[in-house]
Amino acid sequence: MPDTYRVIQWATGAQGVEAIRAVLDMPDMQLVGGWVHSSEKDGVDLGTLAGRDPIGVTATRDIEAVLALEADCVAYMPRNTSLEEVCALLASGKNVVTTAFLFYPKALPPADLDRLLEACEQGRTSIHGTGLNPGNLSGVLPLALSGMSRRIERVTLQERADWTFYESTHITFDNMRFGRPASEVSEDASDFLRFNSGIFKEEVALIADALGAELDEITTDVELILAENDHDIFGTTLAAGTVAGQHWRWQGRREAAVRVEIETLWTVGGEYPRHWPRPQDGWTLTIEGEPSMRAHFLSLASYQRDLPMEEHVRAASIATAMQAINAIPAVCAAPPGIATMADLPLIRSRGGFR
């Protein structure tokens, strides 16, 4: 194991800047490079991009320059993913942790899986997808709690979130298509929605395979709720009659019975329909079996201090990024290939009480 892990940060959005801050605070990690999408960030010091003092390492849009760097791991966190980019990083000898996709690459189309494995073999590297959901809450937590089970009938994770407070309106309106006519929101309505649905299906497959569910199929359905009123969301109008609620369900079935399910209850504007399930905000995991268990998770900036809403929203980005950064040593130590949440040892905080 290296004395110092040399890390490259790929993309500097909400999660990326939190990852930079984390690496800078780790005594055994060194930030050696960073890739950015926008020309405005090209050439800017990575410390400056993360709101810290300059560190003498600048961001670049030049992929070849990043590939040429000597590094142990790349924290890959872009808005739009590329299997080609990840394979190039892996083949160049850099392990990859990502919060963007590849949560269970074994569920990929065979050609894509073969390409990924070939890159890992060429670079003697590993790929690990993780985060919050998909990620720890839909992957690690069910597996950890399953250690108390004699028999499992069904695993369900419910996520309830009001995206009204999420300032990244390009994701809310452009990618997820809130504020659009209902005809424009479905699994096949756009490349992004198809991709987004696919990563949740990967997580269903991960849990099912790890716990021996032997699924026959994984299905997707979404129920849409139209806004009754206009809403102003950080300067963007969500008009009455457009999509203000999305209730997605990804279900893994065996012999018609649902064995593994991820359910998301997402709203913008706070119009929560009466007939929807009413879990608390956050994530609720239920394992039905012998015994049956339920756990609820909500990430906030603090439970003791009175802080503004934007700090609580930011807490989810911190949690997502830290799950990946804390995994870097385990990923670097893993054998070449795919290192899923079911494969790695328990990932703990490396900052701890420092």
C-alpha positions in Angstrom: 0.0 0.0 0.0 1.4 3.5 -0.8 2.3 5.9 1.9 0.4 8.6 0.0 -2.5 8.0 -2.4 -2.2 10.3 -5.5 -5.7 11.3 -6.5 -7.2 12.9 -9.6 -10.5 14.7 -9.3 -12.7 14.3 -12.4 -15.4 17.1 -12.5 -15.9 19.8 -9.9 -19.6 20.0 -9.4 -21.4 19.8 -6.0 -19.9 16.4 -5.2 -16.5 17.1 -6.9 -15.7 20.1 -4.7 -16.5 18.2 -1.6 -14.2 15.4 -2.8 -11.4 17.9 -3.3 -11.8 19.2 0.2 -11.8 15.7 1.6 -8.6 14.7 -0.3 -6.9 18.0 0.9 -7.8 17.1 4.5 -6.5 13.5 4.3 -2.9 13.3 5.6 -2.2 10.3 3.3 -3.7 11.6 0.1 -2.4 14.1 -2.4 -4.4 15.8 -5.2 -2.3 15.6 -8.3 -4.7 16.7 -11.0 -8.2 17.4 -12.0 -10.4 17.4 -15.1 -13.2 20.0 -15.6 -15.9 20.4 -18.2 -16.2 24.2 -18.6 -13.7 26.5 -20.2 -14.2 29.0 -17.2 -12.6 26.4 -14.9 -9.8 25.4 -17.2 -6.4 26.4 -15.7 -7.9 27.4 -12.3 -6.2 26.1 -9.2 -8.1 23.1 -7.8 -7.9 24.5 -4.3 -9.5 27.7 -5.5 -12.3 25.8 -7.2 -13.1 24.1 -3.8 -13.0 27.4 -1.9 -9.6 26.7 -0.3 -6.2 28.3 -0.6 -4.4 27.5 -3.9 -2.4 24.3 -3.9 -0.4 24.7 -7.1 -2.4 22.1 -9.0 -4.6 23.4 -11.8 -7.6 21.9 -13.6 -7.6 21.0 -17.2 -10.0 20.0 -20.0 -7.2 18.0 -21.7 -8.1 14.3 -21.2 -4.7 13.2 -22.6 -2.9 15.3 -20.0 -4.9 13.7 -17.2 -4.2 10.2 -18.6 -0.5 11.0 -18.6 -0.4 11.8 -14.9 1.0 9.4 -12.4 -1.9 8.7 -10.0 -3.3 5.8 -7.9 -7.0 6.7 -8.2 -9.4 8.9 -10.0 -12.5 10.2 -8.3 -14.9 10.2 -11.3 -17.9 12.5 -10.6 -19.2 14.1 -13.8 -22.7 15.1 -14.7 -22.6 13.1 -17.9 -20.7 9.8 -17.8 -18.6 8.0 -20.4 -17.6 4.4 -20.3 -14.9 5.2 -22.8 -13.4 7.7 -20.4 -13.5 5.3 -17.5 -11.9 2.5 -19.6 -9.1 4.9 -20.7 -8.4 5.8 -17.0 -8.4 2.2 -15.9 -6.2 1.1 -18.8 -3.7 3.9 -18.0 -3.1 2.3 -14.6 -5.4 4.4 -12.4 -8.1 2.8 -10.2 -11.5 4.6 -10.4 -14.0 5.4 -7.7 -17.2 6.9 -9.1 -20.5 8.3 -7.7 -22.0 8.6 -11.2 -22.5 5.0 -12.5 -21.1 1.5 -12.6 -22.6 0.5 -9.3 -22.9 -3.1 -10.5 -21.1 -3.5 -13.8 -21.9 -7.2 -13.9 -25.4 -6.1 -15.1 -24.0 -4.2 -18.1 -24.5 -5.5 -21.7 -21.9 -8.2 -22.3 -19.9 -6.1 -24.8 -19.6 -3.2 -22.3 -18.7 -5.5 -19.4 -16.0 -7.2 -21.5 -14.6 -3.8 -22.4 -14.5 -2.7 -18.8 -12.8 -5.9 -17.6 -10.2 -5.7 -20.4 -9.3 -2.2 -19.3 -8.9 -3.3 -15.7 -6.7 -6.2 -16.8 -4.6 -3.9 -19.0 -4.0 -1.3 -16.3 -4.1 -3.8 -13.3 -6.7 -1.6 -11.8 -10.2 -1.8 -10.2 -13.4 0.1 -10.6 -15.8 0.9 -7.8 -19.2 2.6 -8.0 -20.7 4.0 -4.8 -22.5 7.0 -3.3 -25.8 7.5 -1.4 -28.6 6.1 -3.5 -27.7 4.3 -5.6 -24.9 3.6 -3.2 -24.5 3.0 0.5 -28.2 3.2 1.4 -29.4 0.8 -1.3 -26.3 -1.4 -1.4 -24.2 -1.4 1.7 -26.9 -0.9 4.3 -29.2 -3.8 3.1 -26.2 -6.1 3.0 -25.1 -5.1 6.5 -28.5 -5.5 8.1 -29.0 -8.8 6.3 -26.4 -10.3 8.7 -29.2 -10.3 11.3 -31.5 -12.3 9.0 -32.4 -16.0 9.0 -34.6 -15.6 5.9 -35.4 -12.7 3.6 -38.7 -12.2 1.7 -38.3 -8.7 0.4 -36.0 -5.7 0.5 -37.4 -2.3 -0.1 -35.7 1.1 0.0 -38.0 4.2 -0.2 -36.6 7.7 -0.9 -38.7 10.8 -0.3 -37.2 14.1 -1.4 -38.5 17.6 -2.3 -36.2 18.9 -5.0 -37.5 22.4 -4.5 -34.4 23.2 -2.4 -31.9 21.7 -4.8 -30.2 24.7 -6.5 -28.8 22.7 -9.5 -31.9 23.5 -11.6 -30.2 22.1 -14.8 -30.5 18.7 -13.2 -34.0 19.2 -11.9 -35.4 20.7 -15.1 -33.1 19.6 -17.9 -32.1 16.1 -16.8 -35.0 14.9 -14.7 -37.6 16.9 -16.7 -39.6 18.4 -13.9 -41.7 21.2 -15.3 -42.3 19.4 -18.6 -45.5 17.8 -20.0 -46.2 14.3 -18.8 -45.5 12.9 -22.2 -41.8 13.9 -21.9 -41.1 11.9 -18.7 -40.7 8.2 -18.9 -37.9 5.7 -18.9 -37.4 6.0 -22.6 -38.1 9.7 -23.0 -34.5 10.8 -23.0 -31.0 9.3 -22.8 -30.6 10.7 -19.3 -33.8 9.2 -17.9 -32.9 5.9 -19.5 -29.5 6.1 -18.0 -30.8 7.1 -14.6 -33.3 4.2 -14.6 -30.5 1.8 -15.5 -28.3 2.7 -12.5 -31.2 1.9 -10.1 -31.8 -1.4 -11.9 -28.1 -2.1 -11.4 -28.5 -1.6 -7.6 -31.5 -4.0 -7.6 -29.4 -6.6 -9.4 -26.6 -6.1 -6.9 -28.7 -6.8 -3.9 -30.5 -9.6 -5.6 -27.3 -11.4 -6.6 -25.6 -10.8 -3.3 -28.5 -12.3 -1.3 -29.5 -15.1 -3.8 -32.9 -13.7 -4.9 -32.5 -15.4 -8.4 -34.7 -12.8 -10.1 -36.7 -13.5 -13.3 -36.9 -9.8 -14.3 -36.4 -6.2 -13.2 -39.2 -3.8 -14.1 -39.6 -0.1 -14.1 -42.7 2.1 -13.7 -43.3 5.8 -13.0 -46.4 7.7 -11.9 -46.4 11.4 -12.6 -48.1 14.2 -10.7 -48.9 17.5 -12.4 -48.6 20.8 -10.5 -51.8 22.5 -9.5 -50.0 25.9 -9.1 -47.0 27.7 -10.6 -43.8 27.5 -8.6 -40.6 29.6 -8.7 -37.6 27.4 -8.3 -34.4 29.4 -8.1 -35.6 31.7 -10.9 -37.1 28.9 -13.0 -40.8 28.6 -13.3 -42.5 25.2 -12.8 -45.9 25.9 -14.4 -49.2 24.5 -13.4 -50.1 21.4 -15.4 -46.5 20.3 -15.8 -44.7 17.5 -14.0 -44.2 18.3 -10.3 -44.0 14.8 -8.9 -42.3 11.5 -10.0 -42.9 8.2 -8.3 -40.5 5.7 -9.7 -40.3 2.0 -8.8 -37.7 -0.5 -9.8 -38.7 -4.0 -8.9 -36.9 -7.3 -9.1 -39.3 -10.2 -9.3 -39.1 -13.9 -9.0 -42.2 -15.9 -9.9 -44.1 -12.7 -10.0 -43.3 -11.8 -6.4 -41.3 -8.6 -5.7 -38.1 -9.5 -4.0 -36.1 -6.3 -4.2 -37.5 -2.8 -4.8 -36.2 0.7 -4.9 -38.9 3.4 -4.8 -38.4 7.1 -5.2 -41.0 9.8 -4.3 -39.6 13.0 -5.8 -41.5 16.3 -5.8 -40.7 19.9 -6.8 -42.9 22.7 -5.3 -44.0 20.6 -2.3 -47.2 19.3 -3.9 -47.3 15.9 -2.3 -50.3 13.8 -3.4 -52.5 12.3 -0.8 -52.5 8.8 -2.3 -48.7 8.4 -2.3 -46.9 6.5 0.5 -46.0 8.9 3.3 -42.6 8.0 4.6 -40.5 10.6 6.4 -38.2 12.7 4.3 -35.0 10.8 3.6 -34.6 7.1 3.0 -36.4 4.2 4.7 -35.1 0.6 4.3 -37.4 -2.3 5.1 -36.3 -5.9 5.1 -39.3 -8.2 5.4 -38.3 -11.7 6.6 -37.2 -13.5 9.8 -36.9 -11.1 11.6 -38.3 -8.1 9.8 -36.3 -4.8 10.1 -36.7 -1.2 9.3 -34.2 1.7 9.4 -34.5 5.4 8.5 -31.7 7.7 7.3 -31.7 11.4 6.9 -28.5 13.4 6.3 -28.4 17.0 7.6 -25.7 19.5 8.2 -26.4 19.3 11.9 -29.1 18.1 14.3 -27.9 20.5 17.0 -27.2 23.8 15.3 -29.6 26.1 13.4 -28.2 26.3 9.9 -29.6 27.5 6.6 -31.3 25.1 4.2 -28.5 25.2 1.6 -26.2 23.7 4.2 -28.6 20.8 4.8 -28.8 20.2 1.0 -25.0 20.3 0.8 -24.8 17.6 3.4 -26.1 15.0 0.9 -23.3 16.0 -1.5 -20.7 15.5 1.3 -22.1 12.1 2.2 -22.0 11.0 -1.4 -18.5 12.2 -2.1 -17.1 10.8 1.2 -18.4 7.3 0.6 -16.2 7.3 -2.5 -13.1 9.1 -1.1 -13.1 6.9 2.0 -13.1 3.8 -0.3 -10.0 4.8 -2.2 -7.5 2.7 -0.1 -9.7 -0.4 -0.3 -10.2 0.0 -4.1 -6.4 0.4 -4.6 -5.8 -2.7 -2.6 -8.5 -4.8 -4.5 -7.5 -7.2 -7.2 -7.9 -6.0 -10.8 -11.5 -5.9 -12.0 -14.8 -5.0 -10.5 -15.0 -4.1 -6.8 -18.7 -3.7 -5.9 -20.2 -2.7 -2.6 -20.7 -6.4 -1.9 -17.0 -7.1 -2.6 -15.1 -4.5 -0.6 -14.7 -4.5 3.2 -16.8 -2.1 5.3 -15.9 1.4 4.4 -15.3 3.6 7.4 -14.6 7.3 7.9 -10.9 7.9 7.5 -11.2 11.4 9.0 -13.0 10.1 12.1 -12.9 12.5 15.1 -9.9 14.5 13.7 
